[in-house]
Amino acid sequence: ITTAALAVAPGCGGSRAPAGPPPPPFYRPTVALREVRLAGLGITGGSMDVVLNVWNPNGYGLQSPRVAYRIMTGDIKLGSGVHDSDIFIDSRDSALVSSPVNFSYLSIGRAGREMLNSGTVDYRVLGDIDVDTPYGRYTFPYDRNGRFASLTAVRLPE
């Protein structure tokens, strides 16, 4: 009798809703540095607008990405930030996310010299992205390396 009661007990779960179909595979969006715009200069540093490209490889849209990021050149952190947005990224599409970043002249010294000497600079953008999906909110890290040309990636204010 005890065994029969234990076998029946899990089926008497009360008002729990039936489980729906499992979600389709979730592919991590990619985050890449798209552009850097100089916004202003001061005595000890300045500010720039960092534009990140967020690509959604999934067959469904993603809502409200929250992107936390650090921008590095070599082992030097150029800047960091967090951007909360209320945008919708369609399936297999991308969106641009822009965020202000403050920097000090000391932190960009080596990157600035590399840009002046070669016209390009290697970068690394890393952090976490948090997005709403039809199946819940997902958070995961990203880490991307690249190279951008100073003439096309850095724009002076107009």
N, C-alpha and C positions, 0 to 999 in steps of 0.2 A: 504494500500500500504506500509506503514512503517513496519508493522509486516511481510509482505512477503519479504521485502528487508532484514530485520534482519535475517530471517530464511534462506535466501540464502547466506548471507555474509560469514558465517563460511565455507561453501563449496568452496569458492573462495579463497583458501589460497595460491595461487601462485604455486611455484615449490616444495612444501614440499613433501618429499619422503613418500610413504605409510609405515605405521608402520608394522614391522615384527612381528613374533610370540613372545609372552612373553617369557622371559628367563625361563629355568627350575629352580627349587628351588636351592638356593645357600646355601650350608652348610659351616659354618665357619671352616677353617683349625684349627687343634690343634697344639699348640706349647708346647714342653716339654724340660726340661733340660736333655740332654743325657749324657754329659761327661764334665769334667773340667780337663784341662791339665796345669800344672804349666809350664810357659814359661821362667820365669826369676825372680831373686830376687835382690833387691837393699838395700840401707841403710834404707829407710823409708817405703818400700813396694815392690811390685813386679807386675808381669803381668801373666795372665793366658789366655789360649784359651778356650773359652766357646763354646761347641758344642750343638746346639739346633736341635731337631727333628721337622720338619714341616710335618704334615700329611694332605693330601688332600682327604677329604671324598666325593668329587664331582664326577660326571660322565664325567667330562671334565678336561683337564689339566689347571694348573695355571702357569703363567709366572712371572718372575722377582720379587720374594718376597722381600719386604723391612721390616725387623724385627727390631723394637725398643724394648729394653728390660731392665728390672731392675731385679737383683737377690738379694733376701732378705733372711735372716735367722732371724726369729723373727721379730723385728722391726728395725733391722740393715741392711742397704744397703751395700752389699758386692761389687757390681759393676754394671755398666750399659753400654750400648752401642747401636749402630745402625749399622745394616749390610744390605747393598744393594747387591743383587746378580743378576746375569743374568742367572739363571737356570730355567729349566722347570720341574715342578712336575707333573708327569702323574696322570691320574685319579686313585683314590683309591690307591695312593702310597705315599711314604714319601721321604724326602730329608734331608740331614744333612747340617746345616748352621753353619760355624765356625767363631768366631769373637774374637779379642783380647779385654781383659778387664784389666785395671790397678786397683790395690787395695792398700790400706795402711794397715800396720800391726795392727793399732788401730781398723780398721773396721772388721778385721777377727778374732780378739782375742777371742770372745765368741764362734764363730763357730769352731775355731781351738780347743778350750778346749773341746767342745762337741764331735768333731771327735776323739780326743785323748782318752776321757773317755769312749765313747760308740761305737766308730767305725762307727757311722752314724751321719748324720745331716739332720734336716728338712729344706726344702728350699721352696721358693715361687719365681716363675718367672712370671713377668707380663709386659705388654706393649701393643704395637699396631703392627698389621701386615697389610701390604698393598700389594695387589696382582692384577695382570692383569688376567682377565677372558675373554672368548669370548664375554661377554656382558658388558664390561667396567672394570674400576679399582675400587676395593672395599677396604675400610679400616675399621678395627674394632678392639676393644680391646680384650685381652685375659688375663687370670689369672689362674695360675696352681700351685698347691701345690704338694710336693712330699718329698721323703726321698732318699738320696743316701749314699752308703757306701764308706768311704774314700779309702778303698783298691781297689775298682774297678772303682770308678769315677774319682779319682785324679791320674793322671799319671805324674811322674817326667820326665824331659827332658832326652833324651838319649845321 
